[in-house]
């Protein structure tokens, strides 16, 4: 009598499902990080509203606005979108506070955008330094960095460079 063994045994199917489950668990944290990074990237264009008045103040008077009122902007809690709860100007730096529909990892966290200038050459445009990133050479960064978002969630241009070996 010839016996045919077509198909998989229950044990083989369980092993395959266990491997798939392990791979899914390994991928989940990376997916969360990517979702948070995407929300930060989608929220940052709102900061453009505050960048222009800060840049104009620097060009006109070689001074940075101390707050939203001095920059001619509405109150910080009035500059909002799906992911941002407030955009505050403080000594030229922009402090973006996440909230509203942002991922739980971002709620109440701050990302700071600081202006970098050439002090003795005000005609040189402001460069914006995001989060923990370093300013370009020969430029002085203004304002305090209040970034409280963990570096692994930040876009790559907002992270500090690794020390050169």
C-alpha positions in Angstrom: 0.0 0.0 0.0 1.4 3.4 -1.0 0.8 6.3 1.4 0.9 9.9 0.2 2.2 12.6 2.5 1.2 15.8 0.7 1.0 19.0 2.7 2.5 20.2 6.0 2.1 18.7 9.4 0.6 20.7 12.3 4.0 21.0 13.9 5.6 22.5 10.8 2.7 25.0 10.5 3.2 26.0 14.2 7.0 26.6 13.6 6.3 28.8 10.6 3.7 30.8 12.5 6.1 31.2 15.5 8.8 32.5 13.1 6.4 35.0 11.5 5.3 36.2 15.0 8.9 36.8 16.1 9.7 38.7 12.9 6.5 40.9 13.4 7.5 41.6 17.0 11.0 42.7 15.9 9.6 45.0 13.2 7.0 46.7 15.5 9.3 49.1 17.3 10.8 50.3 14.0 7.4 50.9 12.7 6.5 53.1 15.7 9.7 55.1 15.4 8.9 55.7 11.7 5.3 56.8 12.5 6.6 59.3 15.1 9.3 60.6 12.7 6.7 61.0 10.0 4.4 63.0 12.3 7.3 65.3 13.2 8.1 65.9 9.5 4.5 66.6 8.7 4.2 69.0 11.6 7.3 71.1 10.9 6.0 73.1 8.0 3.9 75.0 10.6 7.1 76.4 12.0 7.6 78.3 8.7 4.9 80.7 9.9 7.2 81.8 12.8 10.5 81.6 10.9 9.8 84.5 8.5 9.2 87.2 11.2 12.3 86.0 13.1 14.4 86.2 9.9 13.0 89.7 9.1 13.8 91.0 12.6 17.4 89.8 12.2 17.8 91.5 8.8 16.2 94.7 9.9 17.7 95.2 13.4 20.3 92.5 13.9 18.2 91.4 16.9 16.0 88.4 17.4 12.4 88.7 18.8 12.1 87.8 22.5 8.6 86.3 22.2 5.6 85.8 19.9 4.4 89.4 20.4 7.7 90.9 19.5 7.7 88.7 16.3 4.3 89.9 15.4 2.8 86.4 15.8 -0.3 85.2 17.6 0.0 83.6 21.1 1.9 80.3 21.1 -1.3 78.3 21.7 -2.9 79.8 18.6 -0.3 78.4 16.2 -1.6 74.8 16.0 -2.2 71.9 13.6 -3.0 68.2 13.9 0.2 67.3 15.7 1.4 70.7 17.2 -0.2 72.2 20.3 1.9 75.4 20.3 4.7 77.3 18.6 6.6 79.6 21.0 9.2 82.2 20.0 11.8 82.7 22.8 14.9 84.8 22.1 14.7 83.9 18.4 14.4 80.1 19.0 11.2 78.3 18.0 9.9 75.8 20.5 7.4 73.5 18.9 5.2 71.6 21.5 3.5 68.5 20.3 0.0 67.5 21.3 -3.5 67.3 19.7 -3.5 64.1 17.6 0.3 63.4 17.9 1.5 59.9 18.8 1.6 59.3 22.6 5.4 59.2 22.3 5.3 62.9 21.2 2.6 64.3 23.6 3.9 67.3 25.5 7.4 66.9 24.0 9.2 69.9 22.5 11.4 70.3 19.4 13.5 73.4 19.2 14.5 75.2 16.0 17.3 77.7 16.7 18.5 80.4 14.4 22.2 80.3 13.4 23.7 83.6 12.3 26.9 85.2 11.4 27.1 88.0 14.0 29.2 90.4 12.1 27.5 89.8 8.7 23.8 90.2 9.0 23.3 90.0 5.3 24.1 86.2 5.5 20.7 84.5 5.8 19.7 82.7 9.0 20.2 78.9 9.0 17.8 76.9 11.2 19.3 74.3 13.5 16.9 71.5 14.4 17.0 69.8 17.8 20.4 68.4 18.8 22.1 69.2 15.5 25.2 71.4 15.5 25.3 74.7 13.7 27.4 75.2 10.6 31.0 76.4 11.0 31.5 80.1 11.6 27.8 80.6 12.6 26.6 81.3 16.1 23.4 79.5 17.3 21.0 81.7 19.2 18.4 80.7 21.9 18.2 77.7 24.2 17.6 74.1 23.0 14.6 72.8 24.9 14.2 69.7 22.7 12.8 66.8 24.8 12.1 64.3 22.1 14.4 61.3 22.3 17.0 61.3 19.5 15.8 58.0 18.0 12.5 59.6 17.1 14.0 62.8 15.5 14.6 63.1 11.8 18.2 62.6 10.9 18.8 66.3 10.3 17.8 67.0 13.9 20.2 64.6 15.5 23.8 65.3 16.8 26.6 63.9 14.6 28.6 61.1 16.0 32.0 62.0 17.2 34.7 61.4 14.5 37.2 58.7 15.3 
